[in-house]
Amino acid sequence: LTPLLAIDFQVGRTGAITPVAKLQPVKLAGTPVKNASLYNADEIQRLDLHQGDWVYVEKGGEIIPKITGVELSKRAPHASPYLYATHCPECGTALIRKEGEAVHYCPNDSGCPSQLIGKIEHFIGRKAMNIDSLGGKTAEGLFRKGLITTYADLYSLTYDQLLGVDIESVEDGEVKRRTLQEKTVKNILAGIEASKSVPFEKVLFAIGIRMVGETVAKKLAAHFVSIDALAAASVNELTGVHEIGDKIAEQVVQYFADTENLKCIQKLRDAGVQLISEHKPALKLSDSLAGKTFLVSGVFSISRDELKGLIEAHGGKNVSSISKSLSYLIAGDKMGPEKLKKATDLQIHIISEDELMQMIRPN
């Protein structure tokens, strides 16, 4: 039980608004907790949160802090209920809530600072362009300084622009400053240059089309081969790709209909970023896993990408989420308990890395 100090509304790279409860720090499972996601407006209404409330907090699956209820005996007689934000806390744009969705959005995707920063941070991430020499805080600092406004602007940065720049970032409520020195600048520029050789499927994931995650990006890159062919595809052509539904197709078409997005793609093209697949034929070793779907989760003796490659080489398919149609969950060390529970509830076959190897081992 701990006091609820405030509710902040955070803006993600897609414009989705996430309300976050700010708590007086309380220790749970050995670590201090001071924030808890409230997910959406429906959750705030369900909990009936009022200013000054004392709330019960627990860790879902012993990992994610969440508010489970309110201690009404501690509520002040005339406490005001928390109202959901009506406008974006970053840019002031009126929020929208799409039919059938629980989340509110800021529609100002080309002018909202939080969304633009989020898109840049996503672009440089390990699973995307992997520009680890830059880092999210530095990228945010460059944006705040006006040196970049989109992820494509990274490829126009020069040594002289970056050397000696003072970067400000906010960490745990404190403003921290640092100056970019020669070694850091060289590392940043080297990382940006190296990202030009990242394969097309990762570039497609990196540019941040809504609902296009790693798996979908891989399917689209393999089918359309180039960014130009994908940009020219209709909804019908997109839904003709295996496991690409109407909603994903509509998001892809909408992305390439935006002139600002097309300008970013042109800048990537001019910089020499890979916008065409390498046409490498998939390695085929056997059909021992044909017709079966797999979800890889956790830490293994080899990388998850290598494990997924083995599955595909033996005819299996990798998926990104748990559903009733999933054939096997391959569970490694440090796997999330929520995912394990969901798989157990749906009676999904849960196997180890060794058991997968036995399935693909020649008789």
C-alpha positions as CSV (number, residue, x, y, z in Angstrom):
1,L,0.0,0.0,0.0
2,T,1.5,3.4,-1.1
3,P,0.3,6.9,-1.9
4,L,-0.5,7.7,-5.6
5,L,1.4,11.0,-6.2
6,A,0.3,11.8,-9.8
7,I,-0.6,10.3,-13.2
8,D,1.6,11.2,-16.1
9,F,0.6,10.7,-19.7
10,Q,3.5,9.4,-21.9
11,V,3.6,9.5,-25.7
12,G,5.0,6.6,-27.6
13,R,6.5,6.6,-31.1
14,T,3.2,5.6,-32.7
15,G,1.3,8.4,-30.8
16,A,-0.2,5.9,-28.3
17,I,-0.8,7.5,-24.9
18,T,0.2,5.5,-21.9
19,P,-0.9,6.8,-18.4
20,V,1.7,6.0,-15.8
21,A,1.0,6.2,-12.1
22,K,3.7,8.0,-10.1
23,L,4.0,6.4,-6.7
24,Q,5.8,7.0,-3.4
25,P,8.5,4.4,-3.7
26,V,7.6,1.1,-2.2
27,K,9.7,-2.1,-2.1
28,L,8.3,-5.1,-4.0
29,A,10.2,-8.4,-4.5
30,G,13.4,-6.7,-3.3
31,T,13.4,-3.7,-5.6
32,P,11.9,-0.2,-5.2
33,V,8.9,0.6,-7.4
34,K,7.9,4.2,-8.1
35,N,6.0,3.8,-11.4
36,A,3.1,1.6,-12.6
37,S,1.4,1.5,-16.0
38,L,-2.3,2.2,-16.0
39,Y,-2.6,1.1,-19.6
40,N,-5.6,3.2,-20.8
41,A,-8.6,5.3,-19.9
42,D,-10.8,2.2,-19.1
43,E,-8.3,1.1,-16.5
44,I,-8.3,4.4,-14.7
45,Q,-12.1,4.4,-14.7
46,R,-12.2,0.8,-13.5
47,L,-9.9,1.6,-10.6
48,D,-11.8,4.8,-9.9
49,L,-8.6,6.7,-9.0
50,H,-8.9,10.0,-7.1
51,Q,-6.2,12.5,-6.2
52,G,-4.4,11.7,-3.0
53,D,-5.5,8.0,-3.1
54,W,-3.5,5.2,-1.4
55,V,-3.2,2.3,-3.8
56,Y,-2.3,-1.4,-3.6
57,V,0.6,-2.4,-5.9
58,E,1.9,-5.7,-6.9
59,K,4.3,-7.1,-9.5
60,G,2.4,-9.0,-12.2
61,G,4.4,-12.2,-12.8
62,E,6.9,-10.9,-10.3
63,I,8.1,-8.4,-13.0
64,I,5.6,-5.7,-14.0
65,P,4.3,-3.3,-11.3
66,K,0.5,-2.8,-11.5
67,I,-2.1,-1.2,-9.3
68,T,-4.7,-3.7,-8.1
69,G,-7.0,-1.5,-6.0
70,V,-7.6,1.5,-3.8
71,E,-7.8,1.8,0.0
72,L,-11.0,3.7,0.2
73,S,-10.7,4.3,4.0
74,K,-7.7,6.6,3.3
75,R,-9.5,8.7,0.6
76,A,-10.1,12.4,1.5
77,P,-13.9,13.3,1.6
78,H,-13.8,15.7,-1.3
79,A,-11.0,14.2,-3.4
80,S,-11.4,14.8,-7.1
81,P,-11.3,11.9,-9.6
82,Y,-8.5,11.7,-12.1
83,L,-9.6,12.7,-15.6
84,Y,-8.0,11.2,-18.7
85,A,-6.0,13.7,-20.8
86,T,-7.8,15.3,-23.7
87,H,-4.7,16.8,-25.3
88,C,-1.2,15.5,-26.0
89,P,1.1,16.5,-23.1
90,E,4.0,17.1,-25.6
91,C,2.4,19.1,-28.5
92,G,-1.1,20.0,-27.3
93,T,-2.9,18.3,-30.1
94,A,-6.4,16.9,-29.2
95,L,-6.3,13.2,-28.6
96,I,-8.3,10.7,-30.6
97,R,-9.6,7.2,-29.8
98,K,-10.1,5.0,-32.8
99,E,-13.2,2.8,-32.9
100,G,-12.6,-0.6,-31.4
101,E,-9.4,0.4,-29.7
102,A,-8.8,1.0,-26.0
103,V,-5.9,3.4,-26.4
104,H,-5.9,7.2,-27.1
105,Y,-3.6,8.6,-29.8
106,C,-1.9,11.9,-30.6
107,P,-2.5,12.2,-34.4
108,N,0.3,14.7,-34.8
109,D,2.8,12.1,-35.9
110,S,4.9,14.5,-38.0
111,G,5.2,17.3,-35.4
112,C,4.9,15.7,-31.9
113,P,8.4,15.8,-30.3
114,S,7.9,12.6,-28.3
115,Q,6.8,10.6,-31.4
116,L,9.7,11.9,-33.5
117,I,12.2,11.0,-30.7
118,G,10.6,7.6,-30.2
119,K,10.9,6.9,-33.9
120,I,14.6,7.8,-33.9
121,E,15.2,5.7,-30.8
122,H,13.4,2.7,-32.5
123,F,15.4,3.2,-35.7
124,I,18.8,3.0,-34.0
125,G,17.8,0.1,-31.7
126,R,19.7,-3.3,-31.6
127,K,17.0,-5.2,-33.5
128,A,16.7,-2.4,-36.1
129,M,19.7,-0.5,-37.5
130,N,21.8,-1.4,-34.4
131,I,23.6,2.0,-34.1
132,D,24.6,1.2,-30.5
133,S,27.4,3.9,-30.5
134,L,24.7,6.5,-30.6
135,G,22.2,5.6,-27.8
136,G,18.7,6.8,-27.1
137,K,19.7,9.7,-24.7
138,T,22.3,11.1,-27.2
139,A,19.8,10.8,-30.1
140,E,17.2,12.7,-28.0
141,G,19.8,15.3,-27.2
142,L,20.6,15.8,-30.9
143,F,16.9,16.2,-31.6
144,R,16.5,18.8,-28.9
145,K,19.5,20.7,-30.3
146,G,17.8,20.8,-33.7
147,L,20.6,18.7,-35.4
148,I,18.1,16.0,-36.4
149,T,14.4,16.0,-36.8
150,T,13.9,12.5,-38.3
151,Y,15.9,9.2,-38.3
152,A,16.9,9.9,-41.9
153,D,18.8,13.1,-40.8
154,L,21.3,10.8,-39.0
155,Y,23.0,10.2,-42.3
156,S,23.6,13.9,-42.9
157,L,25.5,14.4,-39.6
158,T,29.1,15.5,-39.8
159,Y,32.2,15.5,-37.5
160,D,32.2,19.3,-37.3
161,Q,28.5,19.4,-36.4
162,L,28.9,16.9,-33.5
163,L,32.2,17.8,-32.0
164,G,31.8,19.8,-28.8
165,V,28.0,19.7,-28.8
166,D,26.5,19.8,-25.3
167,I,23.8,17.1,-24.9
168,E,21.1,17.4,-22.3
169,S,19.0,14.5,-21.1
170,V,16.5,13.9,-18.2
171,E,17.2,10.8,-16.1
172,D,15.1,10.1,-13.0
173,G,13.8,13.7,-13.1
174,E,17.3,15.2,-13.2
175,V,18.8,17.1,-16.1
176,K,22.2,15.7,-17.0
177,R,24.6,17.3,-19.4
178,R,27.7,16.0,-21.3
179,T,29.8,17.3,-24.2
180,L,30.5,15.1,-27.2
181,Q,34.3,14.5,-27.4
182,E,36.3,13.4,-30.4
183,K,36.3,9.7,-29.7
184,T,32.5,9.6,-29.1
185,V,31.9,11.6,-32.3
186,K,34.0,9.2,-34.3
187,N,32.3,6.2,-32.8
188,I,28.8,7.7,-33.6
189,L,29.7,8.4,-37.2
190,A,31.3,4.9,-37.6
191,G,28.1,3.3,-36.2
192,I,25.9,5.3,-38.6
193,E,28.2,4.3,-41.5
194,A,28.1,0.6,-40.6
195,S,24.3,0.7,-40.5
196,K,24.2,1.2,-44.2
197,S,25.0,-2.5,-44.6
198,V,22.0,-3.6,-42.4
199,P,19.8,-5.9,-44.5
200,F,16.5,-4.6,-46.0
201,E,14.2,-6.6,-43.7
202,K,15.8,-4.8,-40.7
203,V,15.6,-1.4,-42.4
204,L,11.9,-2.1,-43.0
205,F,11.4,-2.9,-39.3
206,A,13.5,0.2,-38.3
207,I,11.4,2.8,-40.2
208,G,8.6,2.1,-37.8
209,I,5.5,1.4,-39.9
210,R,2.7,0.8,-37.3
211,M,1.9,-2.9,-36.8
212,V,5.0,-4.0,-38.8
213,G,7.2,-5.8,-36.3
214,E,10.3,-8.0,-37.0
215,T,8.3,-11.0,-38.3
216,V,6.0,-9.0,-40.6
217,A,8.9,-6.9,-41.9
218,K,10.8,-10.1,-42.8
219,K,7.7,-11.5,-44.7
220,L,7.2,-8.2,-46.6
221,A,10.8,-7.9,-47.5
222,A,11.0,-11.5,-48.8
223,H,7.8,-11.1,-50.9
224,F,8.3,-7.6,-52.3
225,V,12.1,-7.6,-52.4
226,S,12.4,-3.8,-52.6
227,I,11.1,-0.7,-50.8
228,D,9.7,0.6,-54.2
229,A,7.7,-2.5,-54.9
230,L,6.3,-2.4,-51.3
231,A,5.4,1.3,-51.6
232,A,3.5,0.6,-54.8
233,A,1.5,-2.3,-53.4
234,S,-2.2,-2.1,-52.9
235,V,-4.1,-3.4,-49.9
236,N,-5.2,-6.5,-52.0
237,E,-1.6,-7.2,-53.0
238,L,-0.4,-6.9,-49.4
239,T,-3.1,-9.2,-48.0
240,G,-2.1,-11.7,-50.6
241,V,1.1,-12.3,-48.5
242,H,0.8,-15.1,-46.0
243,E,-0.3,-13.9,-42.6
244,I,-0.7,-10.2,-43.6
245,G,-4.2,-9.1,-42.7
246,D,-6.3,-6.0,-43.6
247,K,-5.2,-3.9,-40.7
248,I,-1.5,-4.4,-41.4
249,A,-2.0,-3.8,-45.1
250,E,-3.9,-0.5,-44.4
251,Q,-1.0,0.7,-42.2
252,V,1.6,0.0,-44.9
253,V,-0.4,1.8,-47.6
254,Q,-1.1,4.7,-45.2
255,Y,2.6,5.0,-44.4
256,F,3.7,5.2,-48.0
257,A,0.9,7.7,-48.8
258,D,2.6,10.2,-46.4
259,T,4.9,12.6,-48.3
260,E,7.1,13.2,-45.2
261,N,7.7,9.4,-44.9
262,L,8.6,9.3,-48.6
263,K,11.1,12.1,-48.1
264,C,12.8,10.1,-45.3
265,I,13.0,7.0,-47.6
266,Q,14.6,9.1,-50.3
267,K,17.2,10.4,-47.8
268,L,18.0,6.8,-46.8
269,R,18.3,5.9,-50.5
270,D,20.7,8.8,-51.1
271,A,22.8,7.8,-48.1
272,G,23.2,4.2,-49.4
273,V,21.0,2.4,-46.9
274,Q,19.9,-1.1,-48.1
275,L,16.4,-0.8,-49.6
276,I,16.5,-4.0,-51.7
277,S,16.8,-7.6,-50.4
278,E,20.0,-9.5,-51.1
279,H,18.1,-12.3,-52.8
280,K,19.8,-15.0,-50.7
281,P,17.9,-18.2,-51.1
282,A,16.7,-19.7,-47.8
283,L,18.8,-22.6,-46.5
284,K,16.8,-25.8,-46.8
285,L,18.0,-28.8,-44.8
286,S,14.8,-30.9,-44.4
287,D,11.0,-30.8,-44.0
288,S,11.1,-32.3,-40.5
289,L,9.3,-29.2,-39.1
290,A,7.0,-28.6,-42.0
291,G,3.5,-27.4,-41.0
292,K,4.6,-26.5,-37.5
293,T,4.9,-23.0,-35.9
294,F,7.4,-22.0,-33.2
295,L,7.8,-19.2,-30.8
296,V,11.4,-18.8,-29.4
297,S,11.6,-17.1,-26.0
298,G,14.5,-16.8,-23.5
299,V,18.2,-17.3,-23.6
300,F,19.8,-20.3,-25.3
301,S,23.3,-21.8,-26.1
302,I,23.1,-20.1,-29.5
303,S,21.5,-16.8,-30.5
304,R,17.7,-16.6,-31.0
305,D,18.3,-15.6,-34.7
306,E,20.4,-18.7,-35.2
307,L,17.7,-20.9,-33.6
308,K,15.0,-19.3,-35.8
309,G,17.2,-19.9,-38.8
310,L,17.4,-23.6,-38.0
311,I,13.6,-23.8,-37.6
312,E,13.1,-22.3,-41.1
313,A,15.9,-24.4,-42.6
314,H,13.9,-27.5,-41.5
315,G,10.6,-26.3,-42.9
316,G,9.1,-24.7,-39.7
317,K,7.7,-21.2,-39.3
318,N,8.5,-18.6,-36.6
319,V,5.8,-16.5,-35.1
320,S,6.0,-13.5,-32.8
321,S,3.1,-14.2,-30.3
322,I,1.3,-17.0,-28.5
323,S,-2.0,-18.2,-29.8
324,K,-4.1,-21.4,-29.9
325,S,-2.6,-22.2,-33.3
326,L,1.0,-22.2,-32.0
327,S,2.6,-25.7,-32.3
328,Y,5.6,-25.3,-29.9
329,L,7.0,-22.7,-27.4
330,I,10.7,-23.2,-27.2
331,A,11.5,-22.0,-23.6
332,G,15.0,-20.9,-22.7
333,D,16.6,-19.4,-19.6
334,K,15.1,-16.2,-18.2
335,M,11.9,-16.6,-20.1
336,G,9.1,-14.3,-19.0
337,P,6.6,-15.9,-16.6
338,E,3.6,-14.3,-18.2
339,K,4.4,-15.9,-21.6
340,L,5.0,-19.2,-19.9
341,K,1.6,-19.0,-18.1
342,K,-0.3,-18.1,-21.3
343,A,1.3,-21.0,-23.1
344,T,0.4,-23.4,-20.3
345,D,-3.2,-22.1,-20.1
346,L,-3.6,-22.6,-23.9
347,Q,-2.0,-26.1,-23.5
348,I,0.8,-25.3,-26.0
349,H,3.6,-27.8,-26.2
350,I,6.5,-26.3,-24.3
351,I,9.9,-27.7,-25.3
352,S,13.6,-27.0,-24.6
353,E,16.4,-26.2,-27.0
354,D,17.6,-29.9,-26.8
355,E,14.2,-31.2,-27.6
356,L,14.1,-29.0,-30.8
357,M,17.5,-30.4,-31.8
358,Q,16.2,-33.9,-31.4
359,M,13.3,-33.0,-33.7
360,I,15.6,-31.9,-36.5
361,R,18.3,-34.5,-36.0
362,P,18.5,-37.0,-38.9
363,N,17.3,-40.5,-38.0
